[in-house]
Amino acid sequence: MNPGVPLKDILYRQCMLGGNYMLFHGDGGWKDPYYLGKAEMTEKFYRYVQENHENGF
């Protein structure tokens, strides 16, 4: 991830590349828990990059 790019832009780019739109909140389908888990993990990783990019982690 690029720490200079907002999370919203990263998620949109992933969607345009053929992934799912991770801000999607579900429609009651069986994939909803997987989409929500992926969105949660991506958000946590983004925060980690933002907090640690200056010290090389």
N, CA, C and O atoms as a GROMACS GRO file, in nm:
protein
  228
    1MET      N    1   0.084  -0.118   0.000
    1MET     CA    2   0.000   0.000   0.000
    1MET      C    3   0.088   0.124   0.000
    1MET      O    4   0.201   0.124   0.050
    2ASN      N    5   0.034   0.225  -0.055
    2ASN     CA    6   0.102   0.353  -0.062
    2ASN      C    7   0.046   0.443   0.048
    2ASN      O    8  -0.073   0.476   0.045
    3PRO      N    9   0.128   0.483   0.144
    3PRO     CA   10   0.075   0.561   0.257
    3PRO      C   11   0.021   0.697   0.217
    3PRO      O   12  -0.050   0.760   0.296
    4GLY      N   13   0.054   0.745   0.098
    4GLY     CA   14   0.006   0.876   0.055
    4GLY      C   15  -0.130   0.871  -0.014
    4GLY      O   16  -0.184   0.976  -0.049
    5VAL      N   17  -0.185   0.753  -0.033
    5VAL     CA   18  -0.313   0.737  -0.103
    5VAL      C   19  -0.423   0.710  -0.001
    5VAL      O   20  -0.407   0.623   0.084
    6PRO      N   21  -0.534   0.783  -0.008
    6PRO     CA   22  -0.644   0.758   0.085
    6PRO      C   23  -0.703   0.617   0.069
    6PRO      O   24  -0.704   0.562  -0.041
    7LEU      N   25  -0.750   0.561   0.178
    7LEU     CA   26  -0.807   0.426   0.178
    7LEU      C   27  -0.920   0.415   0.076
    7LEU      O   28  -0.929   0.314   0.005
    8LYS      N   29  -1.004   0.514   0.067
    8LYS     CA   30  -1.116   0.512  -0.028
    8LYS      C   31  -1.066   0.492  -0.171
    8LYS      O   32  -1.124   0.415  -0.247
    9ASP      N   33  -0.958   0.560  -0.208
    9ASP     CA   34  -0.902   0.546  -0.342
    9ASP      C   35  -0.844   0.407  -0.365
    9ASP      O   36  -0.856   0.353  -0.475
   10ILE      N   37  -0.781   0.350  -0.265
   10ILE     CA   38  -0.725   0.216  -0.277
   10ILE      C   39  -0.838   0.114  -0.297
   10ILE      O   40  -0.827   0.025  -0.381
   11LEU      N   41  -0.944   0.127  -0.219
   11LEU     CA   42  -1.057   0.035  -0.232
   11LEU      C   43  -1.123   0.048  -0.369
   11LEU      O   44  -1.161  -0.052  -0.429
   12TYR      N   45  -1.136   0.170  -0.417
   12TYR     CA   46  -1.196   0.191  -0.548
   12TYR      C   47  -1.108   0.130  -0.657
   12TYR      O   48  -1.159   0.068  -0.750
   13ARG      N   49  -0.978   0.148  -0.647
   13ARG     CA   50  -0.884   0.093  -0.744
   13ARG      C   51  -0.893  -0.060  -0.746
   13ARG      O   52  -0.893  -0.121  -0.854
   14GLN      N   53  -0.902  -0.122  -0.629
   14GLN     CA   54  -0.915  -0.267  -0.622
   14GLN      C   55  -1.042  -0.314  -0.691
   14GLN      O   56  -1.043  -0.417  -0.759
   15CYS      N   57  -1.148  -0.240  -0.673
   15CYS     CA   58  -1.275  -0.275  -0.737
   15CYS      C   59  -1.261  -0.265  -0.889
   15CYS      O   60  -1.309  -0.353  -0.961
   16MET      N   61  -1.198  -0.161  -0.938
   16MET     CA   62  -1.181  -0.141  -1.081
   16MET      C   63  -1.091  -0.248  -1.143
   16MET      O   64  -1.103  -0.278  -1.262
   17LEU      N   65  -1.001  -0.304  -1.064
   17LEU     CA   66  -0.911  -0.409  -1.113
   17LEU      C   67  -0.979  -0.546  -1.117
   17LEU      O   68  -0.918  -0.644  -1.158
   18GLY      N   69  -1.103  -0.552  -1.075
   18GLY     CA   70  -1.177  -0.677  -1.082
   18GLY      C   71  -1.209  -0.740  -0.948
   18GLY      O   72  -1.268  -0.848  -0.943
   19GLY      N   73  -1.173  -0.674  -0.842
   19GLY     CA   74  -1.208  -0.725  -0.709
   19GLY      C   75  -1.347  -0.679  -0.670
   19GLY      O   76  -1.417  -0.616  -0.748
   20ASN      N   77  -1.385  -0.712  -0.550
   20ASN     CA   78  -1.515  -0.666  -0.503
   20ASN      C   79  -1.502  -0.526  -0.441
   20ASN      O   80  -1.393  -0.486  -0.401
   21TYR      N   81  -1.610  -0.455  -0.435
   21TYR     CA   82  -1.613  -0.323  -0.373
   21TYR      C   83  -1.625  -0.344  -0.223
   21TYR      O   84  -1.731  -0.384  -0.174
   22MET      N   85  -1.518  -0.316  -0.150
   22MET     CA   86  -1.513  -0.352  -0.009
   22MET      C   87  -1.590  -0.259   0.083
   22MET      O   88  -1.598  -0.285   0.203
   23LEU      N   89  -1.645  -0.152   0.031
   23LEU     CA   90  -1.732  -0.069   0.114
   23LEU      C   91  -1.876  -0.115   0.105
   23LEU      O   92  -1.964  -0.059   0.170
   24PHE      N   93  -1.899  -0.218   0.024
   24PHE     CA   94  -2.030  -0.282   0.010
   24PHE      C   95  -2.068  -0.346   0.143
   24PHE      O   96  -1.987  -0.419   0.201
   25HIS      N   97  -2.187  -0.321   0.191
   25HIS     CA   98  -2.228  -0.372   0.323
   25HIS      C   99  -2.309  -0.500   0.317
   25HIS      O  100  -2.356  -0.549   0.420
   26GLY      N  101  -2.324  -0.555   0.200
   26GLY     CA  102  -2.391  -0.684   0.190
   26GLY      C  103  -2.535  -0.673   0.147
   26GLY      O  104  -2.602  -0.572   0.165
   27ASP      N  105  -2.580  -0.783   0.090
   27ASP     CA  106  -2.719  -0.791   0.047
   27ASP      C  107  -2.787  -0.916   0.103
   27ASP      O  108  -2.892  -0.958   0.055
   28GLY      N  109  -2.725  -0.975   0.206
   28GLY     CA  110  -2.780  -1.094   0.267
   28GLY      C  111  -2.733  -1.223   0.204
   28GLY      O  112  -2.779  -1.331   0.241
   29GLY      N  113  -2.641  -1.213   0.109
   29GLY     CA  114  -2.590  -1.332   0.042
   29GLY      C  115  -2.487  -1.407   0.127
   29GLY      O  116  -2.441  -1.356   0.229
   30TRP      N  117  -2.454  -1.526   0.083
   30TRP     CA  118  -2.362  -1.611   0.159
   30TRP      C  119  -2.219  -1.557   0.159
   30TRP      O  120  -2.139  -1.595   0.244
   31LYS      N  121  -2.185  -1.468   0.065
   31LYS     CA  122  -2.050  -1.413   0.058
   31LYS      C  123  -2.029  -1.293   0.150
   31LYS      O  124  -1.915  -1.251   0.172
   32ASP      N  125  -2.135  -1.239   0.204
   32ASP     CA  126  -2.126  -1.118   0.287
   32ASP      C  127  -2.021  -1.128   0.398
   32ASP      O  128  -1.942  -1.035   0.412
   33PRO      N  129  -2.017  -1.235   0.477
   33PRO     CA  130  -1.917  -1.241   0.584
   33PRO      C  131  -1.773  -1.236   0.530
   33PRO      O  132  -1.684  -1.182   0.596
   34TYR      N  133  -1.751  -1.292   0.412
   34TYR     CA  134  -1.618  -1.291   0.353
   34TYR      C  135  -1.580  -1.152   0.305
   34TYR      O  136  -1.467  -1.108   0.325
   35TYR      N  137  -1.674  -1.083   0.241
   35TYR     CA  138  -1.649  -0.946   0.197
   35TYR      C  139  -1.622  -0.854   0.316
   35TYR      O  140  -1.532  -0.771   0.313
   36LEU      N  141  -1.702  -0.870   0.420
   36LEU     CA  142  -1.684  -0.786   0.538
   36LEU      C  143  -1.551  -0.814   0.607
   36LEU      O  144  -1.485  -0.722   0.654
   37GLY      N  145  -1.512  -0.941   0.613
   37GLY     CA  146  -1.383  -0.977   0.672
   37GLY      C  147  -1.267  -0.920   0.592
   37GLY      O  148  -1.169  -0.872   0.649
   38LYS      N  149  -1.278  -0.926   0.460
   38LYS     CA  150  -1.173  -0.871   0.374
   38LYS      C  151  -1.164  -0.719   0.392
   38LYS      O  152  -1.054  -0.664   0.398
   39ALA      N  153  -1.277  -0.653   0.400
   39ALA     CA  154  -1.278  -0.509   0.420
   39ALA      C  155  -1.216  -0.472   0.554
   39ALA      O  156  -1.140  -0.375   0.563
   40GLU      N  157  -1.248  -0.548   0.657
   40GLU     CA  158  -1.194  -0.520   0.790
   40GLU      C  159  -1.042  -0.538   0.792
   40GLU      O  160  -0.970  -0.456   0.848
   41MET      N  161  -0.994  -0.645   0.732
   41MET     CA  162  -0.850  -0.670   0.729
   41MET      C  163  -0.777  -0.564   0.647
   41MET      O  164  -0.668  -0.520   0.686
   42THR      N  165  -0.834  -0.523   0.536
   42THR     CA  166  -0.772  -0.419   0.453
   42THR      C  167  -0.762  -0.288   0.530
   42THR      O  168  -0.661  -0.219   0.522
   43GLU      N  169  -0.867  -0.255   0.603
   43GLU     CA  170  -0.867  -0.132   0.682
   43GLU      C  171  -0.760  -0.137   0.792
   43GLU      O  172  -0.691  -0.038   0.817
   44LYS      N  173  -0.747  -0.252   0.858
   44LYS     CA  174  -0.645  -0.267   0.962
   44LYS      C  175  -0.505  -0.256   0.904
   44LYS      O  176  -0.419  -0.190   0.962
   45PHE      N  177  -0.483  -0.320   0.788
   45PHE     CA  178  -0.352  -0.312   0.724
   45PHE      C  179  -0.321  -0.169   0.681
   45PHE      O  180  -0.207  -0.124   0.694
   46TYR      N  181  -0.420  -0.098   0.631
   46TYR     CA  182  -0.401   0.041   0.591
   46TYR      C  183  -0.359   0.126   0.712
   46TYR      O  184  -0.266   0.207   0.702
   47ARG      N  185  -0.427   0.106   0.824
   47ARG     CA  186  -0.389   0.181   0.947
   47ARG      C  187  -0.247   0.147   0.989
   47ARG      O  188  -0.172   0.236   1.029
   48TYR      N  189  -0.210   0.020   0.981
   48TYR     CA  190  -0.074  -0.023   1.015
   48TYR      C  191   0.029   0.048   0.927
   48TYR      O  192   0.130   0.099   0.976
   49VAL      N  193   0.004   0.052   0.797
   49VAL     CA  194   0.096   0.119   0.705
   49VAL      C  195   0.106   0.267   0.739
   49VAL      O  196   0.215   0.323   0.742
   50GLN      N  197  -0.008   0.330   0.765
   50GLN     CA  198  -0.008   0.473   0.798
   50GLN      C  199   0.073   0.501   0.925
   50GLN      O  200   0.143   0.601   0.933
   51GLU      N  201   0.063   0.413   1.023
   51GLU     CA  202   0.129   0.434   1.152
   51GLU      C  203   0.277   0.399   1.148
   51GLU      O  204   0.355   0.450   1.228
   52ASN      N  205   0.318   0.312   1.055
   52ASN     CA  206   0.454   0.259   1.060
   52ASN      C  207   0.540   0.284   0.936
   52ASN      O  208   0.654   0.237   0.932
   53HIS      N  209   0.490   0.355   0.837
   53HIS     CA  210   0.568   0.372   0.715
   53HIS      C  211   0.696   0.455   0.735
   53HIS      O  212   0.794   0.433   0.664
   54GLU      N  213   0.695   0.547   0.827
   54GLU     CA  214   0.813   0.631   0.848
   54GLU      C  215   0.931   0.556   0.911
   54GLU      O  216   1.046   0.594   0.889
   55ASN      N  217   0.903   0.451   0.987
   55ASN     CA  218   1.013   0.379   1.050
   55ASN      C  219   1.052   0.253   0.974
   55ASN      O  220   1.128   0.170   1.026
   56GLY      N  221   1.002   0.236   0.850
   56GLY     CA  222   1.046   0.129   0.763
   56GLY      C  223   0.976  -0.005   0.779
   56GLY      O  224   1.020  -0.104   0.722
   57PHE      N  225   0.869  -0.010   0.854
   57PHE     CA  226   0.798  -0.137   0.870
   57PHE      C  227   0.698  -0.157   0.760
   57PHE      O  228   0.628  -0.259   0.757
   0.00000   0.00000   0.00000
